[in-house]
């Protein structure tokens, strides 16, 4: 994780995080031990969502710390594919940072 991500966290408090249940703990496509199922809600048989990411004021249940100051993902090694694919090069990163009053 880049140092900017460890002080930001805007993406974790801006976007819905949906992924296939095979990434859950014990799943065929899980990294490490997999995403704990207790941190997700089922959406369809083929989609689960990180808790908190669909709230009116989104914030992933796995995010610890203060956005824009110091944050960390409590399941970083097991995080789902949408989180693994997201980086500071995405235009969505800038949008998330702007949403939280930060520049890049």
N, C-alpha and C positions, 0 to 999 in steps of 0.2 A: 504494500500500500504506500502510495507516495505521501510525503510529509504534508502536502496541501490537503489531502483527504483526511489525515489525522487531525486537522484543525478545522475541517469544514463540516461534513455531514449533511449538507443541503440536499443531496440526492436522496438520502435516506428519509428525509422529511418533506419530500415533494412528489414522489411517484409511487404508483401502485406496483407491487412486485408479484407477478404471477409466474408460475412455472409448473412443470410436470411433476406429479407425485413420485416418479421414479427417483427424484433428487432428495426425497425425504430419508430420514434415518433408516438404514437397512435396504434402501432402494437400489435398483440395478445401476443407476447412473449417479449415485451420491458421491460427493467428494468427501474424503475423510469419513466421519461417521454419519454424514448427511444432515440435512436441516431437521431439527427437532420438530416432530409433527405438532407438538403443543404450541409452537410459535406460528402455526398456520391455520387457515380456515379453508374448508373445501369450497370450491366454486362450481366445478362440474366434475364428473369422474376423471377427466383428463387435466384438470387445472386446480392447483392450490394457490393460496395467496398468503404472503407474510402478514401476520396480524398487525394492525395499525396503519397499514399503507393505503387503506381505502377509507380512512376516517376523513371527516370534513377538514381537519387539520392533520394531514398525514404525518406519521412518524413510525418508522419500523420498530417493532418490539425488540429487535436485536441491537438497536442503537443505544449506546451508553454515552453520556457526556452532554456538553452544551454545544449546540450548533454554532459554528463560527469561532469557537474557542479551542476546545479539545474534545474529540470524540473517538470512539472505537466501535467496531462491530464485535459483539460478544460471540458471534459464530463465524468469524472471518474465515477460518480454514474449511468450514462446511457451507459457506454461503452459496445461495443458488445461482444458476447461470445468468439471470439478468444482472445480478450484482457483479459477477465476474466479467461480464462483457462491457459494463459501463466504465468510462474513464473520463479524464479531464479533457480529452480531445473531442468528446461529443458536444454538440451544440446544446443538448439538454442539460449538460453540466452548467453552462453559463446561465441558462434560464433558471435553474434551481438556485444557483448562487444569487442571482438578481432577486428572486422571490424572497430570499432571506436577507436582503440588504447588503450583500457582499459583491465585490468585484472579483475578477480573476487575475 
